[in-house]
Structure formats: structure tokens, C-alpha cells
Amino acid sequence: MEQLSRSPSRYVAILVNQMSNRENQIYDLLVKHTPLKGKNVVQRLKIYKCLKPVVSMAKVHVQNVVVLDNPSNFSNPFQFEITFECLEDLQEDLEWKIIYVGSAESETYDQVLDTVYVGPVPEGRHMFVFQAEPPQPSKIPVADAVGVTVVLLTCSYRGQEFIRVGYYVNNEYGDAELKENPPAVPQFDKLMRNILATNPRVTRFKVDWDDTNKSGTTKGEQVVESDGHQKMDASLMESMDVM
């Protein structure tokens, strides 16, 4: 396990036992962030230990995600160029979301920055740019405005989330003086956002693609987690990478 330093100019790995409590929460939240509602922080950071491969045939494979306009000002939109392959025609839309985690303490501060529906999707390879406005500063706790947090890119089919890609995000002042003496009230217009695009964390869920279970199969199903250093999905071609 590794964690990122607070400096956007030099992300370095440090041992878990050297992390602060908040840094541990951020790390676990990035890898273990659960879609289930009403969970407290302990439940949200529950460690899943199921490492067997998912045996269901996924109909959509996310092949590549490129983080655009990065680093950037905090007030600039998030932009992700997404490439995915559909193995057969889909009868319904794919639902994509960008979620900004405002605090590791509670999902109350999570902000869904945007939701887009892509479809109908024919068989083949597809690419689009997903852009979303930045989070609303008023909804971010003052203590969590500066430093490391998480942004999540998710995709669902028929209301079932089947993949989640998480990135570390470091918000820090670009001005040296503000770095040394950060103001009590965050100045969001002076913050720089740096997404660690080279090290996404990928979680895949087994879902019912044919909708034989109307209630969905995400809850209680097997979860597979990947460091995602070079590829999004273990079943994808070895030539693809994540940037």
C-alpha cells in the first residue's frame, strides 16, 4: 500500500504506518469507496478481500482514460477522455458520473459533478470527452479544502455500477507565500488542482447485464480491485494504458 505526499510537484510513496489518520482514510476511501448509501465511515472503508476474478462476461470494457487539462486551476472543469469497447449492442444507455469526494469523513460531502447518458451504444469501440464543472466550494469542509482528496469516474448499466476509476487529487496553493501561511478561509481562486493521472485505482463489479434480476446484483457481489498502474481491466488488451 502506498500514499501520496501533499506536494503536487513530487508525489512520493510512503509506508502506511507513516501516514496520518486522514491520509489513511483518503487511501482507503479511494480504493474501497462503496456505492451503498447510509454507511458510516468505518463501513465505507471496509476492506474487501475477494481477489478471485469476475466470471461474468462483461459487455463493456473501459480501455483507456486520459485526464485532460491537468494540472489546472481549481475552478476549471474536470475533463476525461474515455475510450471503451462494447462487445454487443446495448439495449439501454450507459450512465457515467464524475463524483468529487469532499471529505473522507462522510459521503454527505460527496458531490456528483455531472451525469451523462451515452446510448444507444452499438457494438464496437467508442470514445468521448466527459467534462464536468468543478465542485461547489461552499459544500467542501474548510479543513478538507486544501490537500489530498479523491475524484471518482463511474459507469453503470441499468442502474448497476460495473466499474469505478478513482484518482488522487491534490489541491494546493500555487503561491509560495500562501503555501507557507495558508489562510484560515480557503481561497479557492488561488488553488491549483493536480490529478495523479498515472496511478488510477480501478474497482469492477459483477452485474446482471441481461437484467434477469430486476433488483440489481451489485450488492453483495464479488468485488475485484486493481492498482490500475498501466491498464484499466485485467481482461483488456495488454497494449492499452491509462494516462
MARGU-154837 format. One line per 4 residues: for each residue x, y, z of N, C-alpha, C. Coordinates in Angstrom, 3 decimals. Example, Ala and Ser with C-alpha at 12.3 -4.5 7.8 and 13.67 -1.06 7.14 Angstrom:
2
13.190,-5.690,7.800,12.300,-4.500,7.800,13.200,-3.300,7.800  12.850,-2.250,7.080,13.670,-1.060,7.140,12.900,0.030,7.870
***
This chain:
243
0.854,-1.192,0.000,0.000,0.000,0.000,0.882,1.231,0.000  0.405,2.242,-0.696,1.191,3.454,-0.765,0.284,4.654,-0.713  0.876,5.784,-0.390,0.113,7.019,-0.289,0.936,8.136,-0.890  0.267,9.217,-1.244,0.926,10.322,-1.912,1.278,11.416,-0.929
2.381,12.088,-1.174,2.735,13.246,-0.368,1.794,14.382,-0.709  1.769,15.414,0.106,0.882,16.542,-0.123,1.405,17.470,-1.217  2.649,17.367,-1.599,3.217,18.278,-2.590,2.839,17.854,-3.998  2.249,18.765,-4.827,1.875,18.392,-6.190,3.079,18.229,-7.092
4.235,18.770,-6.688,5.409,18.713,-7.552,6.211,17.436,-7.367  5.980,16.722,-6.270,6.738,15.487,-6.057,5.887,14.487,-5.276  5.145,13.685,-6.005,4.359,12.624,-5.390,5.297,11.464,-5.074  5.376,11.101,-3.834,6.269,10.016,-3.442,5.492,9.005,-2.611
5.910,7.751,-2.681,5.275,6.694,-1.902,5.825,6.701,-0.485  4.953,6.543,0.487,5.387,6.427,1.876,4.682,5.228,2.488  5.266,4.666,3.538,4.688,3.492,4.176,3.398,3.857,4.888  2.509,2.870,4.963,1.221,3.101,5.587,1.372,3.562,7.025
2.336,2.992,7.752,2.473,3.352,9.156,3.035,4.757,9.345  3.416,5.414,8.248,3.887,6.783,8.342,2.780,7.776,7.988  1.635,7.272,7.577,0.552,8.140,7.167,-0.209,8.680,8.374  -0.745,9.876,8.210,-1.643,10.411,9.217,-2.979,9.694,9.106
-3.832,9.882,10.104,-5.141,9.229,10.086,-5.932,9.651,8.860  -5.901,10.942,8.527,-6.658,11.418,7.371,-6.106,10.816,6.084  -4.777,10.694,5.972,-4.190,10.124,4.765,-4.590,8.667,4.603  -4.649,7.933,5.724,-5.124,6.552,5.660,-6.570,6.487,5.192
-7.389,7.408,5.686,-8.786,7.443,5.277,-8.909,7.738,3.790  -8.118,8.682,3.308,-8.158,9.039,1.888,-7.751,7.851,1.038  -6.698,7.150,1.457,-6.237,5.986,0.678,-7.331,4.926,0.612  -7.886,4.574,1.765,-8.907,3.536,1.796,-10.165,3.966,1.055
-10.524,5.242,1.203,-11.714,5.739,0.532,-11.561,5.635,-0.976  -10.371,5.917,-1.482,-10.123,5.841,-2.915,-10.293,4.419,-3.428  -9.791,3.450,-2.688,-9.810,2.069,-3.151,-11.109,1.367,-2.788  -11.695,1.714,-1.677,-12.820,0.963,-1.168,-14.154,1.707,-1.210
-14.220,2.907,-1.773,-15.423,3.737,-1.782,-16.625,2.923,-2.248  -17.636,2.792,-1.378,-18.777,1.931,-1.682,-19.957,2.715,-2.214  -20.715,2.160,-3.178,-21.886,2.865,-3.695,-23.095,2.777,-2.775  -23.042,1.950,-1.745,-24.181,1.780,-0.854,-24.391,3.027,-0.009
-25.615,3.430,0.150,-25.935,4.649,0.877,-26.084,4.379,2.364  -25.986,5.450,3.163,-26.238,5.361,4.575,-25.171,4.647,5.372  -23.976,4.558,4.845,-22.912,3.867,5.563,-22.049,4.869,6.326  -21.598,4.488,7.553,-20.695,5.363,8.276,-19.276,5.186,7.747
-18.354,5.959,8.286,-17.003,5.972,7.730,-16.317,4.622,7.883  -16.604,3.903,8.985,-15.987,2.589,9.176,-16.471,1.623,8.111  -17.764,1.653,7.840,-18.317,0.761,6.827,-17.832,1.144,5.433  -17.685,2.449,5.190,-17.238,2.904,3.880,-15.805,2.475,3.606
-15.021,2.335,4.662,-13.622,1.977,4.487,-13.382,0.487,4.715  -14.445,-0.304,4.667,-14.326,-1.755,4.847,-13.415,-2.346,3.781  -12.523,-3.212,4.194,-11.572,-3.815,3.261,-12.167,-5.079,2.668  -12.330,-5.073,1.344,-12.785,-6.271,0.651,-11.568,-7.132,0.322
-11.647,-8.427,0.601,-10.520,-9.317,0.377,-10.819,-10.370,-0.690  -11.868,-10.173,-1.460,-12.196,-11.109,-2.535,-11.336,-10.767,-3.744  -10.422,-11.636,-4.076,-9.495,-11.355,-5.175,-9.646,-12.331,-6.335  -10.673,-13.201,-6.310,-10.883,-14.093,-7.429,-11.434,-13.299,-8.611
-11.114,-13.708,-9.836,-11.600,-12.943,-10.967,-13.105,-13.023,-11.142  -13.678,-11.949,-11.695,-15.095,-11.943,-12.002,-15.337,-12.871,-13.183  -16.309,-13.761,-13.051,-16.507,-14.767,-14.084,-17.591,-14.386,-15.079  -18.391,-13.360,-14.761,-19.421,-12.958,-15.699,-18.794,-12.286,-16.905
-19.466,-12.394,-18.040,-18.963,-11.789,-19.264,-19.388,-10.334,-19.328  -18.470,-9.429,-19.070,-18.779,-8.009,-19.149,-18.997,-7.625,-20.606  -20.024,-6.821,-20.837,-20.322,-6.401,-22.197,-19.638,-5.096,-22.569  -19.091,-4.398,-21.562,-18.391,-3.133,-21.802,-17.034,-3.189,-21.128
-15.991,-2.902,-21.881,-14.636,-2.835,-21.345,-14.110,-1.411,-21.509  -13.766,-0.786,-20.387,-13.147,0.536,-20.452,-11.680,0.326,-20.801  -11.273,0.836,-21.939,-9.926,0.569,-22.444,-8.914,1.638,-22.071  -9.366,2.874,-21.947,-8.405,3.948,-21.691,-9.124,5.170,-21.143
-8.472,5.849,-20.206,-8.962,7.127,-19.705,-7.795,8.101,-19.680  -7.967,9.233,-20.333,-6.936,10.266,-20.363,-7.465,11.481,-19.604  -6.719,11.938,-18.613,-7.093,13.131,-17.864,-6.579,14.345,-18.631  -7.489,15.191,-19.060,-7.123,16.376,-19.848,-6.996,17.602,-18.946
-6.263,18.601,-19.449,-6.086,19.880,-18.748,-5.657,19.650,-17.303  -4.539,18.996,-17.140,-4.044,18.628,-15.811,-2.532,18.802,-15.758  -2.013,19.539,-14.728,-2.689,20.245,-13.642,-3.512,21.430,-14.166  -4.350,21.949,-13.264,-5.252,23.009,-13.674,-5.658,23.834,-12.469
-6.268,24.992,-12.728,-6.838,25.779,-11.648,-8.020,25.023,-11.040  -8.248,25.235,-9.772,-9.340,24.551,-9.084,-10.680,24.831,-9.757  -10.850,26.033,-10.294,-12.133,26.447,-10.866,-12.364,25.949,-12.290  -11.366,25.284,-12.879,-11.536,24.766,-14.242,-12.331,23.461,-14.229
-13.009,23.143,-15.326,-13.772,21.896,-15.392,-12.863,20.672,-15.354  -13.396,19.570,-14.860,-12.749,18.272,-14.986,-13.011,17.764,-16.401  -11.990,17.136,-17.008,-12.152,16.592,-18.344,-11.480,15.221,-18.434  -12.256,14.232,-18.863,-11.743,12.878,-19.043,-12.080,12.401,-20.457
-11.056,11.966,-21.178,-11.279,11.355,-22.485,-11.375,9.850,-22.270  -12.540,9.291,-22.536,-12.831,7.891,-22.220,-12.961,7.076,-23.489  -12.240,5.969,-23.536,-12.358,5.024,-24.645,-12.852,3.699,-24.090  -13.922,3.168,-24.693,-14.449,1.894,-24.227,-14.906,1.058,-25.417
-14.949,-0.239,-25.185,-15.391,-1.173,-26.214,-16.662,-1.865,-25.760  -17.637,-1.909,-26.657,-18.886,-2.611,-26.393,-18.883,-3.907,-27.200  -19.025,-5.046,-26.520,-18.921,-6.338,-27.184,-20.168,-6.720,-27.960  -21.277,-6.058,-27.666,-22.507,-6.264,-28.429,-23.404,-5.044,-28.246
-24.408,-4.910,-29.082,-25.317,-3.775,-28.967,-25.980,-3.764,-27.593  -26.047,-2.567,-26.980,-26.703,-2.419,-25.692,-28.104,-1.865,-25.897  -29.071,-2.443,-25.206,-30.456,-2.010,-25.357,-30.730,-0.709,-24.627  -29.929,-0.416,-23.599,-30.154,0.794,-22.815,-28.864,1.604,-22.702
-28.992,2.836,-22.168,-27.862,3.756,-22.086,-26.871,3.348,-21.004  -25.629,3.780,-21.193,-24.618,3.727,-20.139,-24.692,5.036,-19.361  -24.649,4.926,-18.049,-24.721,6.112,-17.190,-23.340,6.385,-16.588  -22.731,7.500,-16.978,-21.412,7.884,-16.483,-21.563,9.017,-15.472
-20.749,8.969,-14.413,-20.775,10.019,-13.396,-19.346,10.429,-13.018  -19.201,11.690,-12.667,-17.970,12.184,-12.045,-18.350,12.641,-10.642  -17.693,12.062,-9.644,-18.017,12.352,-8.248,-16.778,12.908,-7.546  -16.938,14.045,-6.898,-15.852,14.655,-6.130,-16.083,14.358,-4.658
-15.097,13.732,-4.014,-15.198,13.394,-2.598,-14.702,14.588,-1.780  -15.653,15.275,-1.155,-15.312,16.478,-0.413,-14.621,16.212,0.901  -14.886,15.044,1.502,-14.273,14.699,2.786,-14.282,13.191,2.949  -13.226,12.665,3.572,-13.158,11.234,3.862,-14.046,10.863,5.037
-14.523,11.847,5.774,-15.289,11.578,6.983,-16.712,11.140,6.696  -17.308,11.635,5.610,-18.711,11.342,5.358,-19.033,11.529,3.882  -19.897,10.663,3.354,-20.326,10.803,1.972,-21.294,11.969,1.796  -21.678,12.596,2.910,-22.527,13.780,2.846,-21.896,14.863,1.987
-20.559,14.880,1.966,-19.841,15.922,1.238,-19.484,15.510,-0.189  -19.883,14.316,-0.595,-19.658,13.910,-1.986,-20.504,14.786,-2.911  -19.918,15.211,-4.016,-20.646,15.999,-4.997,-20.630,15.278,-6.346  -21.801,14.986,-6.876,-21.889,14.455,-8.232,-21.764,15.651,-9.169
-20.614,15.779,-9.805,-20.342,16.957,-10.633,-21.154,16.942,-11.920  -21.380,15.760,-12.460,-22.205,15.661,-13.664,-22.543,14.199,-13.921  -23.636,14.004,-14.632,-24.068,12.676,-15.077,-24.390,12.763,-16.550  -23.889,11.814,-17.325,-24.165,11.810,-18.757,-24.604,10.407,-19.169
-25.600,10.359,-20.050,-26.113,9.086,-20.559,-25.650,8.913,-21.996  -24.975,7.811,-22.251,-24.437,7.518,-23.579,-25.200,6.338,-24.165  -25.851,6.560,-25.282,-26.595,5.481,-25.911,-27.547,6.001,-26.981  -28.114,5.097,-27.762,-27.816,3.660,-27.738,-26.386,3.388,-28.198
-25.794,2.349,-27.661,-24.387,2.050,-27.940,-24.301,0.792,-28.812  -23.860,0.926,-30.050,-23.698,-0.259,-30.899,-22.401,-0.991,-30.574  -22.285,-2.191,-31.049,-21.061,-2.965,-30.864,-19.885,-2.224,-31.488  -18.739,-2.257,-30.816,-17.542,-1.619,-31.352,-16.848,-0.738,-30.327
-15.860,-0.021,-30.803,-15.048,0.846,-29.942,-15.547,2.282,-30.031  -15.605,2.963,-28.881,-16.167,4.310,-28.825,-15.282,5.200,-27.952  -15.322,6.494,-28.228,-14.543,7.456,-27.444,-15.344,8.743,-27.302  -15.302,9.349,-26.123,-15.934,10.652,-25.916,-15.210,11.374,-24.785
-15.409,12.687,-24.712,-14.817,13.502,-23.653,-15.918,13.872,-22.664  -15.718,13.493,-21.433,-16.668,13.781,-20.360,-16.145,14.984,-19.591  -16.895,16.086,-19.625,-16.489,17.318,-18.944,-17.508,17.678,-17.884  -17.018,18.097,-16.724,-17.900,18.465,-15.619,-17.355,19.696,-14.913
-18.264,20.527,-14.439,-17.867,21.718,-13.701,-17.209,21.331,-12.373  -16.354,22.202,-11.831,-15.671,21.889,-10.565,-16.671,21.823,-9.410  -16.259,21.268,-8.276,-17.165,21.189,-7.122,-17.501,22.570,-6.577  -18.617,22.649,-5.888,-19.014,23.901,-5.256,-18.229,24.080,-3.950
-17.422,25.127,-3.844,-16.594,25.326,-2.643,-17.405,25.362,-1.352  -18.633,25.880,-1.420,-19.446,26.013,-0.214,-19.822,24.672,0.394  -19.717,23.596,-0.391,-20.083,22.267,0.089,-18.882,21.454,0.558  -17.688,22.063,0.544,-16.471,21.378,0.968,-16.082,21.870,2.363
-15.890,20.975,3.333,-15.460,21.411,4.665,-14.150,22.194,4.589  -14.054,23.226,5.384,-12.861,24.087,5.369,-11.596,23.275,5.605  -11.652,22.323,6.520,-10.466,21.527,6.861,-10.021,20.626,5.721  -10.913,20.352,4.759,-10.598,19.424,3.668,-10.385,20.105,2.324
-10.444,21.423,2.310,-10.342,22.149,1.042,-8.954,22.032,0.419  -7.917,22.088,1.252,-6.540,22.026,0.766,-5.942,20.667,1.156  -5.256,20.056,0.210,-4.632,18.761,0.475,-5.144,17.690,-0.468  -5.047,16.437,-0.029,-5.349,15.299,-0.890,-6.797,14.859,-0.730
-7.458,14.615,-1.844,-8.794,14.041,-1.830,-8.915,13.096,-3.021  -10.137,12.822,-3.463,-10.386,11.813,-4.486,-11.444,12.298,-5.468  -11.279,11.948,-6.729,-12.345,12.114,-7.714,-12.622,10.739,-8.322  -13.895,10.430,-8.510,-14.316,9.123,-9.000,-15.025,9.248,-10.341
-14.685,8.358,-11.244,-15.372,8.227,-12.523,-16.071,6.874,-12.500  -17.400,6.865,-12.611,-18.139,5.612,-12.523,-18.988,5.404,-13.769  -19.307,4.135,-14.016,-20.208,3.808,-15.118,-21.170,2.714,-14.666  -22.442,2.893,-15.022,-23.486,1.943,-14.641,-24.318,1.563,-15.859
-24.909,0.379,-15.760,-25.831,-0.086,-16.794,-27.068,-0.634,-16.109  -28.222,-0.115,-16.484,-29.488,-0.490,-15.850,-29.432,-0.291,-14.336  -28.814,0.807,-13.930,-28.744,1.145,-12.519,-27.729,0.358,-11.728  -26.897,-0.433,-12.389,-25.890,-1.243,-11.716,-24.493,-0.729,-12.074
-23.777,-0.275,-11.074,-22.419,0.216,-11.308,-21.498,-0.971,-11.563  -20.791,-0.949,-12.693,-19.910,-2.073,-13.016,-18.434,-1.700,-13.030  -18.113,-0.410,-13.016,-16.706,-0.015,-12.919,-16.610,1.351,-12.257  -15.559,1.505,-11.462,-15.268,2.789,-10.817,-13.771,3.036,-10.920
-13.402,4.187,-11.421,-11.991,4.565,-11.540,-11.756,5.755,-10.619  -10.853,5.586,-9.647,-10.581,6.645,-8.682,-9.195,7.229,-8.861  -9.111,8.537,-8.668,-7.828,9.239,-8.784,-7.579,10.080,-7.533  -6.331,10.093,-7.097,-5.925,11.055,-6.088,-5.978,12.457,-6.707
-6.421,13.415,-5.912,-6.429,14.817,-6.328,-5.741,15.622,-5.240  -4.781,16.436,-5.627,-4.101,17.296,-4.655,-4.419,18.752,-4.963  -5.040,19.414,-4.011,-5.346,20.842,-4.132,-4.364,21.622,-3.271  -3.635,22.524,-3.899,-2.604,23.269,-3.172,-2.447,24.653,-3.788
-2.034,25.590,-2.961,-1.818,26.951,-3.455,-0.600,26.993,-4.357  -0.719,27.731,-5.446,0.418,27.907,-6.340,1.388,28.959,-5.838  0.905,29.864,-5.026,1.733,30.933,-4.474,2.531,30.425,-3.278  3.843,30.680,-3.293,4.721,30.175,-2.230,4.339,30.718,-0.855
3.948,31.973,-0.803,3.596,32.584,0.474,2.335,31.957,1.059  1.358,31.678,0.198,0.132,31.041,0.666,0.385,29.604,1.099  1.363,28.948,0.466,1.725,27.601,0.892,2.279,27.611,2.312  3.142,28.576,2.580,3.766,28.677,3.893,2.782,29.133,4.962
1.891,30.049,4.591,0.923,30.607,5.543,-0.481,30.540,4.944  -1.058,29.352,4.893,-2.391,29.216,4.296,-3.434,30.004,5.073  -4.314,30.694,4.385,-5.352,31.481,5.066,-6.355,30.587,5.787  -6.958,31.123,6.838,-7.940,30.365,7.612,-9.149,30.014,6.756
-9.529,30.944,5.897,-10.623,30.701,4.959,-10.005,30.393,3.601  -10.222,29.195,3.057,-9.590,28.813,1.788,-9.907,29.798,0.658  -8.890,30.124,-0.100,-9.060,30.984,-1.278,-9.050,30.080,-2.510  -10.217,29.637,-2.895,-10.336,28.644,-3.958,-9.855,29.183,-5.298
-9.938,30.483,-5.490,-9.495,31.053,-6.766,-7.978,31.011,-6.929  -7.272,30.715,-5.842,-5.812,30.633,-5.892,-5.301,29.190,-5.758  -6.212,28.230,-5.703,-5.827,26.829,-5.575,-5.541,26.214,-6.940  -4.550,25.331,-6.961,-4.250,24.532,-8.146,-4.652,23.087,-7.875
-5.222,22.463,-8.896,-5.660,21.072,-8.785,-4.739,20.174,-9.606  -4.216,19.134,-8.969,-3.337,18.193,-9.670,-3.872,16.777,-9.467  -4.309,16.146,-10.552,-4.822,14.784,-10.507,-3.680,13.822,-10.820  -3.467,12.847,-9.948,-2.419,11.864,-10.198,-2.939,10.879,-11.242
-2.805,11.257,-12.505,-3.420,10.502,-13.599,-2.708,9.187,-13.892  -1.463,9.050,-13.444,-0.688,7.848,-13.786,-0.970,6.668,-12.872  -1.752,6.883,-11.812,-1.973,5.798,-10.851,-3.441,5.702,-10.445  -4.326,5.386,-11.387,-5.741,5.231,-11.020,-5.972,3.961,-10.224
-7.032,3.952,-9.451,-7.457,2.764,-8.711,-8.775,2.300,-9.311  -8.805,1.062,-9.767,-9.951,0.549,-10.511,-10.678,-0.513,-9.697  -11.993,-0.357,-9.578,-12.830,-1.358,-8.926,-13.888,-1.799,-9.921  -14.028,-3.109,-10.085,-15.024,-3.654,-11.013,-16.049,-4.471,-10.241
-17.302,-4.385,-10.670,-18.388,-5.098,-10.009,-19.043,-6.069,-10.982  -19.416,-7.214,-10.443,-20.174,-8.176,-11.225,-21.628,-7.713,-11.266  -22.177,-7.539,-12.465,-23.547,-7.071,-12.608,-24.332,-7.994,-13.537  -25.619,-7.818,-13.533,-26.508,-8.611,-14.377,-26.747,-7.843,-15.674
-25.982,-8.151,-16.693,-26.082,-7.418,-17.958,-27.402,-7.686,-18.681  -27.988,-8.851,-18.459,-29.224,-9.201,-19.150,-30.467,-8.859,-18.349  -30.266,-8.238,-17.180,-31.376,-7.757,-16.361,-32.309,-8.885,-15.933  -31.752,-10.063,-15.647,-32.585,-11.162,-15.174,-33.000,-10.966,-13.728
-32.205,-10.144,-13.006,-32.544,-9.809,-11.619,-32.910,-8.341,-11.579  -34.176,-8.021,-11.481,-34.645,-6.651,-11.577,-34.121,-5.767,-10.467  -33.766,-6.354,-9.338,-33.302,-5.558,-8.208,-31.825,-5.226,-8.297  -31.124,-5.779,-9.308,-29.699,-5.497,-9.440,-28.877,-6.499,-8.672
-27.595,-6.663,-9.041,-26.761,-7.670,-8.398,-25.494,-7.094,-7.803  -25.385,-5.749,-7.784,-24.158,-5.151,-7.276,-23.972,-5.456,-5.785  -25.051,-5.309,-5.013,-24.933,-5.504,-3.576,-24.604,-6.953,-3.262  -23.526,-7.151,-2.502,-23.140,-8.472,-2.065,-22.373,-9.265,-3.097
-22.183,-8.728,-4.287,-21.457,-9.468,-5.307,-19.954,-9.297,-5.108  -19.234,-10.103,-5.792,-17.779,-10.104,-5.685,-17.187,-8.814,-6.242  -16.192,-8.302,-5.565,-15.531,-7.078,-5.987,-14.085,-7.397,-6.323  -13.616,-6.890,-7.423,-12.230,-7.064,-7.805,-11.582,-5.699,-7.846
-10.452,-5.561,-7.173,-9.765,-4.280,-7.119,-8.404,-4.390,-7.772  -8.033,-3.338,-8.493,-6.766,-3.326,-9.213,-6.051,-2.018,-8.962  -4.724,-2.083,-8.888,-3.948,-0.861,-8.762,-4.081,0.012,-9.992  -4.287,-0.611,-11.146,-4.524,0.144,-12.360,-3.344,0.953,-12.834
-2.119,0.507,-12.583,-0.956,1.293,-12.985,-0.886,1.476,-14.490  -1.158,0.426,-15.257,-0.988,0.521,-16.695,-2.232,0.143,-17.487  -3.196,-0.521,-16.863,-4.388,-0.877,-17.622,-5.605,-0.898,-16.730  -6.766,-0.679,-17.337,-7.980,-0.496,-16.593,-8.585,-1.818,-16.139
-8.444,-2.857,-16.912,-9.176,-4.091,-16.674,-8.290,-5.259,-17.049  -8.269,-6.281,-16.213,-7.382,-7.423,-16.464,-7.707,-8.126,-17.767  -8.919,-7.975,-18.258,-9.314,-8.665,-19.481,-9.029,-7.854,-20.735  -8.484,-6.655,-20.589,-8.233,-5.807,-21.750,-6.921,-6.158,-22.424
-6.740,-5.643,-23.634,-5.512,-5.896,-24.379,-4.319,-5.312,-23.640  -3.195,-5.998,-23.701,-2.017,-5.577,-22.956,-1.432,-4.286,-23.523  -1.777,-3.924,-24.718,-1.188,-2.727,-25.337,-1.791,-1.443,-24.823  -2.951,-1.474,-24.174,-3.604,-0.245,-23.738,-3.021,0.187,-22.408
-3.089,1.495,-22.174,-2.599,2.026,-20.898,-3.538,3.098,-20.406  -3.242,3.600,-19.209,-4.041,4.633,-18.584,-3.174,5.847,-18.355  -3.614,6.978,-18.779,-2.832,8.207,-18.635,-3.584,9.224,-17.785
***
